[in-house]
Amino acid sequence: IQHVLDRADVSYVLFLDDDDSLLPNHVKNLVQALEVAPEAGVAYSDSSFVVCDPENRPLPEHEPGRLDQPFTHDDLCREIPRPNHSFLIRKELLVQDRFDEALEVSEDWNLWTRLSCRTRFVHAPGLTAEYRVRTDGSNTITGQSAACQRDVAVNRARNSIFGPMSRRSRSTPRIRS
């Protein structure tokens, strides 16, 4: 993925998994949030999560959930509070902060926590993205290989050490709504 990012002639980057979706104003709202806050490097939206069967069809008996609360740097260090497609990143940030390709999973979470130490995240309220969770767990890391579980544990350990240290080195929090 880094190879593609290095060659992309764009101002912003957004990642979208093949089973998730964006609503019509998603990108526009995130770009506007970054234009209003030029000191911010990442904008994030609200997202719904929809429970689906293994073929990715929504299950009507499950009410869609919402991920719509602003989050802090500490929240981000504990868990990833939004799916990938909720975030829009200024591409120039991905020159220094790159995906850790040694990780099998959670390389996105690892990147978000590192970026949150360097730049402000701005919340663009409004439900504009949909994250699908399959009942068989086939689109999550739950129950996957020992290497995957190891990478999650490594990220949690790194975040428990470096998250609080980076927060103390700043006079103001970087993630705000």
HELIX and SHEET records of a PDB file:
HELIX    1   1 GLN A    2  ARG A    7  1                                   6    
HELIX    2   2 HIS A   26  VAL A   36  1                                  11    
HELIX    3   3 HIS A   73  ARG A   78  1                                   6    
HELIX    4   4 ASN A   84  SER A   86  5                                   3    
HELIX    5   5 LEU A   93  GLN A   96  1                                   4    
HELIX    6   6 GLU A  107  ARG A  118  1                                  12    
HELIX    7   7 ALA A  146  ARG A  168  1                                  23    
SHEET    1   A 4 TYR A  12  VAL A  13  0                                        
SHEET    2   A 4 PHE A  87  ARG A  90 -1                                        
SHEET    3   A 4 ALA A  40  CYS A  52 -1                                        
SHEET    4   A 4 GLY A  65  LEU A  67 -1                                        
SHEET    1   B 5 TYR A  12  VAL A  13  0                                        
SHEET    2   B 5 PHE A  87  ARG A  90 -1                                        
SHEET    3   B 5 ALA A  40  CYS A  52 -1                                        
SHEET    4   B 5 ARG A 120  ARG A 134  1                                        
SHEET    5   B 5 SER A  21  LEU A  22 -1                                        
SHEET    1   C 5 TYR A  12  VAL A  13  0                                        
SHEET    2   C 5 PHE A  87  ARG A  90 -1                                        
SHEET    3   C 5 ALA A  40  CYS A  52 -1                                        
SHEET    4   C 5 ARG A 120  ARG A 134  1                                        
SHEET    5   C 5 ILE A 175  ARG A 176  1                                        
END                                                                             
